[in-house]
Amino acid sequence: MHPITSVQTPPRIATEAFTDAAAAVARLEEIYERNTCFLRERFEAYANGGALATRVRATYPFVRIMTSSYARLDSRLSYGFVARPGVHETTVTRPDLFRAYLTEQIRLLIENHSVPVEIGESAEPIPVHFSYRRDVNIEAASSGNGKSMPDQPLRDVFDTPDLAAMDDAIANGTLQAPPGSPEPLALFRAARVDYSLHRLYHYTGSDPEHFQNFVIFTNYQFYVDAFAQLCHERIGSGEARFEAFVAPGNVITRNVRLGGGKIGVCPQRMPQMPAFHLVEPRCRGITLINIGTGPSNARTITDHVAVLRPHAWLMLGHCAGLRSTQKLGDYVLAHGYVREDHVLDQELPLWAPIPALAEMQVALEQAVSEVTGLGGFELKRVMRTGTVASVDNRNWEIGDPAIIRRLSQSRAVALDMESAAIAANGFRFRVPYGTLLCVSDKPLHGEIKLAAMASEFYRQRVGQHLEIGLKALEKLKSQASERLHSRKLRSFAEVAFQ
């Protein structure tokens, strides 16, 4: 078979300048929908047995801004402006999903720099897999006629995901762009976003459309059960703010105020990290994800949720209390982290501090006070603020004695396996983060978690802990997003997009 040398592409849409953000996003949608449709049509012909004589390619749309001055309108903002004069650009995927986000980011750029943005077609190919919303094989097969694919390698005809080009160099601060190339405008380029959008369904059982901007991570099914029960009560009573409750498999229960009813089928097997969504307009609701046990899961899921650019994520889980004065059921509000989990050592050096964020800390402390009815010095009876250590060894207490020494030297007050990874990835991806843990055992002081004791502990504490987390997120929702996204999370040479 002779190699294919020519390339078939859709007619190019000319680059155009826009001073209206909504019109700019509409052009992004026009380019994206036209180009992905072009790829799907040709892939389905290929999947139905038609050999292709030319290579097929379509590219992502881009957003570009060119500035010649360091001046900007509002220096209080942590995003919405470019750090220095020059050309700044990013590719974009799924503008339908990110419409509100893109409109705000582009509006801020236009307002802060008093220049238009340019919208056009980039040179970054759309992998054919990503021209489909879910699984290219399933979706293409559903429209096929049963014919087998031609004896022609897929990669000879279509662009496929290039993992070498879908890294996190921008977020990690390690990008070395060729001289004269545009500066990045966002933390993630289009293919990296697409990769995570597809992985989200794989891990959580939910399409990205259902994810909300305020996220709770937990490591116990008890929290999921309590959250699902609460959500069904709110949806069933017709509470005005909420639209629906979405469970894995995209099972949607609509608010009775909107007609009620349920659509979708529960999966035969739960996904690895099931997600549940209490949906509000403009994605202002709450997503809860049971990430299971271990720092690897914590890192994996936050790698993917980060592309949705949430306004905050919060870890609610259990921990080992390290101080003899702590009681089972006490809370720990993390204000620092000892990273003994090692899952992000290469991407975020251990010397980089993971600071406590004032907005998150205040919301969590106020929520604990309001739910428990304790305040001031009395609050210290049930909550301690301090350093949380996260490890990668579940049996740390019977391992190397050196870990005990390091815990003492760090002044850690609690230990778990997930919190440091979630906070570190929040810092790395500029997502506001917080941690509130509940002491479930004290192995250094002879109180190990036994089955009967654990059941009683969970029964008593899970509901209150979840209520505190939900109340804290409600407090964060009441704040303007530009205040919540702290400048502590931004570097001195930062991308413009939040």
KAHU-V212036 format. One record per residue. N is the residue number from 1. PHI is phi as a letter, one per 20 degrees, with the letter a starting at -180 (none if undefined). Layout:
BEGIN
n->N phi->PHI
n->N phi->PHI
END
This chain:
BEGIN
n->1 phi->none
n->2 phi->f
n->3 phi->f
n->4 phi->e
n->5 phi->d
n->6 phi->e
n->7 phi->c
n->8 phi->e
n->9 phi->c
n->10 phi->f
n->11 phi->g
n->12 phi->f
n->13 phi->e
n->14 phi->f
n->15 phi->f
n->16 phi->c
n->17 phi->e
n->18 phi->c
n->19 phi->d
n->20 phi->d
n->21 phi->f
n->22 phi->f
n->23 phi->f
n->24 phi->f
n->25 phi->f
n->26 phi->f
n->27 phi->f
n->28 phi->g
n->29 phi->f
n->30 phi->g
n->31 phi->f
n->32 phi->f
n->33 phi->f
n->34 phi->f
n->35 phi->f
n->36 phi->f
n->37 phi->f
n->38 phi->g
n->39 phi->f
n->40 phi->f
n->41 phi->f
n->42 phi->f
n->43 phi->f
n->44 phi->f
n->45 phi->f
n->46 phi->f
n->47 phi->f
n->48 phi->e
n->49 phi->o
n->50 phi->e
n->51 phi->f
n->52 phi->d
n->53 phi->e
n->54 phi->c
n->55 phi->f
n->56 phi->d
n->57 phi->b
n->58 phi->b
n->59 phi->d
n->60 phi->f
n->61 phi->f
n->62 phi->c
n->63 phi->d
n->64 phi->c
n->65 phi->c
n->66 phi->c
n->67 phi->c
n->68 phi->c
n->69 phi->c
n->70 phi->f
n->71 phi->f
n->72 phi->b
n->73 phi->f
n->74 phi->c
n->75 phi->e
n->76 phi->f
n->77 phi->f
n->78 phi->e
n->79 phi->b
n->80 phi->n
n->81 phi->b
n->82 phi->e
n->83 phi->f
n->84 phi->b
n->85 phi->f
n->86 phi->p
n->87 phi->d
n->88 phi->c
n->89 phi->b
n->90 phi->b
n->91 phi->e
n->92 phi->c
n->93 phi->c
n->94 phi->l
n->95 phi->f
n->96 phi->f
n->97 phi->f
n->98 phi->d
n->99 phi->g
n->100 phi->f
n->101 phi->f
n->102 phi->f
n->103 phi->f
n->104 phi->f
n->105 phi->f
n->106 phi->f
n->107 phi->g
n->108 phi->f
n->109 phi->f
n->110 phi->f
n->111 phi->f
n->112 phi->f
n->113 phi->d
n->114 phi->l
n->115 phi->c
n->116 phi->f
n->117 phi->d
n->118 phi->d
n->119 phi->c
n->120 phi->a
n->121 phi->e
n->122 phi->e
n->123 phi->e
n->124 phi->e
n->125 phi->f
n->126 phi->e
n->127 phi->g
n->128 phi->g
n->129 phi->g
n->130 phi->e
n->131 phi->f
n->132 phi->d
n->133 phi->f
n->134 phi->c
n->135 phi->d
n->136 phi->g
n->137 phi->f
n->138 phi->f
n->139 phi->f
n->140 phi->f
n->141 phi->f
n->142 phi->f
n->143 phi->d
n->144 phi->e
n->145 phi->d
n->146 phi->n
n->147 phi->f
n->148 phi->e
n->149 phi->f
n->150 phi->f
n->151 phi->f
n->152 phi->b
n->153 phi->g
n->154 phi->g
n->155 phi->f
n->156 phi->f
n->157 phi->d
n->158 phi->d
n->159 phi->f
n->160 phi->d
n->161 phi->g
n->162 phi->d
n->163 phi->f
n->164 phi->f
n->165 phi->e
n->166 phi->d
n->167 phi->e
n->168 phi->d
n->169 phi->f
n->170 phi->f
n->171 phi->f
n->172 phi->f
n->173 phi->m
n->174 phi->d
n->175 phi->f
n->176 phi->d
n->177 phi->f
n->178 phi->g
n->179 phi->g
n->180 phi->n
n->181 phi->e
n->182 phi->f
n->183 phi->f
n->184 phi->f
n->185 phi->d
n->186 phi->c
n->187 phi->f
n->188 phi->c
n->189 phi->e
n->190 phi->f
n->191 phi->f
n->192 phi->f
n->193 phi->f
n->194 phi->g
n->195 phi->g
n->196 phi->f
n->197 phi->g
n->198 phi->f
n->199 phi->f
n->200 phi->g
n->201 phi->f
n->202 phi->g
n->203 phi->e
n->204 phi->d
n->205 phi->m
n->206 phi->c
n->207 phi->f
n->208 phi->f
n->209 phi->f
n->210 phi->e
n->211 phi->f
n->212 phi->d
n->213 phi->e
n->214 phi->c
n->215 phi->c
n->216 phi->d
n->217 phi->d
n->218 phi->c
n->219 phi->c
n->220 phi->b
n->221 phi->f
n->222 phi->g
n->223 phi->f
n->224 phi->f
n->225 phi->f
n->226 phi->f
n->227 phi->f
n->228 phi->f
n->229 phi->f
n->230 phi->f
n->231 phi->f
n->232 phi->f
n->233 phi->f
n->234 phi->f
n->235 phi->f
n->236 phi->f
n->237 phi->e
n->238 phi->m
n->239 phi->g
n->240 phi->f
n->241 phi->f
n->242 phi->e
n->243 phi->d
n->244 phi->a
n->245 phi->d
n->246 phi->d
n->247 phi->d
n->248 phi->g
n->249 phi->n
n->250 phi->l
n->251 phi->f
n->252 phi->d
n->253 phi->d
n->254 phi->e
n->255 phi->g
n->256 phi->f
n->257 phi->f
n->258 phi->d
n->259 phi->o
n->260 phi->m
n->261 phi->n
n->262 phi->c
n->263 phi->c
n->264 phi->o
n->265 phi->c
n->266 phi->f
n->267 phi->f
n->268 phi->f
n->269 phi->c
n->270 phi->f
n->271 phi->f
n->272 phi->f
n->273 phi->c
n->274 phi->f
n->275 phi->d
n->276 phi->c
n->277 phi->c
n->278 phi->e
n->279 phi->e
n->280 phi->c
n->281 phi->g
n->282 phi->l
n->283 phi->l
n->284 phi->e
n->285 phi->e
n->286 phi->c
n->287 phi->d
n->288 phi->d
n->289 phi->c
n->290 phi->e
n->291 phi->e
n->292 phi->m
n->293 phi->d
n->294 phi->o
n->295 phi->f
n->296 phi->f
n->297 phi->f
n->298 phi->f
n->299 phi->f
n->300 phi->g
n->301 phi->f
n->302 phi->f
n->303 phi->g
n->304 phi->e
n->305 phi->f
n->306 phi->g
n->307 phi->f
n->308 phi->f
n->309 phi->l
n->310 phi->f
n->311 phi->e
n->312 phi->a
n->313 phi->c
n->314 phi->c
n->315 phi->e
n->316 phi->d
n->317 phi->b
n->318 phi->d
n->319 phi->b
n->320 phi->e
n->321 phi->f
n->322 phi->d
n->323 phi->d
n->324 phi->f
n->325 phi->f
n->326 phi->f
n->327 phi->d
n->328 phi->g
n->329 phi->n
n->330 phi->f
n->331 phi->d
n->332 phi->c
n->333 phi->e
n->334 phi->f
n->335 phi->d
n->336 phi->a
n->337 phi->c
n->338 phi->d
n->339 phi->e
n->340 phi->d
n->341 phi->e
n->342 phi->m
n->343 phi->f
n->344 phi->c
n->345 phi->f
n->346 phi->f
n->347 phi->e
n->348 phi->c
n->349 phi->g
n->350 phi->f
n->351 phi->f
n->352 phi->f
n->353 phi->f
n->354 phi->d
n->355 phi->f
n->356 phi->f
n->357 phi->d
n->358 phi->g
n->359 phi->f
n->360 phi->f
n->361 phi->f
n->362 phi->f
n->363 phi->f
n->364 phi->f
n->365 phi->f
n->366 phi->f
n->367 phi->f
n->368 phi->g
n->369 phi->f
n->370 phi->f
n->371 phi->f
n->372 phi->e
n->373 phi->m
n->374 phi->d
n->375 phi->b
n->376 phi->l
n->377 phi->f
n->378 phi->f
n->379 phi->f
n->380 phi->f
n->381 phi->f
n->382 phi->c
n->383 phi->b
n->384 phi->c
n->385 phi->e
n->386 phi->r
n->387 phi->e
n->388 phi->d
n->389 phi->d
n->390 phi->d
n->391 phi->c
n->392 phi->d
n->393 phi->c
n->394 phi->f
n->395 phi->d
n->396 phi->g
n->397 phi->f
n->398 phi->d
n->399 phi->d
n->400 phi->f
n->401 phi->g
n->402 phi->f
n->403 phi->f
n->404 phi->f
n->405 phi->f
n->406 phi->f
n->407 phi->f
n->408 phi->f
n->409 phi->f
n->410 phi->e
n->411 phi->m
n->412 phi->f
n->413 phi->d
n->414 phi->b
n->415 phi->b
n->416 phi->b
n->417 phi->d
n->418 phi->c
n->419 phi->f
n->420 phi->f
n->421 phi->f
n->422 phi->f
n->423 phi->f
n->424 phi->f
n->425 phi->f
n->426 phi->f
n->427 phi->f
n->428 phi->f
n->429 phi->d
n->430 phi->m
n->431 phi->d
n->432 phi->g
n->433 phi->c
n->434 phi->b
n->435 phi->b
n->436 phi->c
n->437 phi->d
n->438 phi->c
n->439 phi->f
n->440 phi->d
n->441 phi->a
n->442 phi->c
n->443 phi->f
n->444 phi->f
n->445 phi->c
n->446 phi->n
n->447 phi->d
n->448 phi->e
n->449 phi->f
n->450 phi->d
n->451 phi->g
n->452 phi->f
n->453 phi->f
n->454 phi->f
n->455 phi->f
n->456 phi->f
n->457 phi->g
n->458 phi->f
n->459 phi->f
n->460 phi->f
n->461 phi->d
n->462 phi->g
n->463 phi->f
n->464 phi->f
n->465 phi->f
n->466 phi->f
n->467 phi->g
n->468 phi->f
n->469 phi->f
n->470 phi->f
n->471 phi->f
n->472 phi->f
n->473 phi->f
n->474 phi->f
n->475 phi->f
n->476 phi->f
n->477 phi->f
n->478 phi->f
n->479 phi->e
n->480 phi->f
n->481 phi->f
n->482 phi->f
n->483 phi->e
n->484 phi->f
n->485 phi->e
n->486 phi->f
n->487 phi->f
n->488 phi->f
n->489 phi->e
n->490 phi->d
n->491 phi->e
n->492 phi->f
n->493 phi->c
n->494 phi->d
n->495 phi->f
n->496 phi->e
n->497 phi->f
n->498 phi->f
END
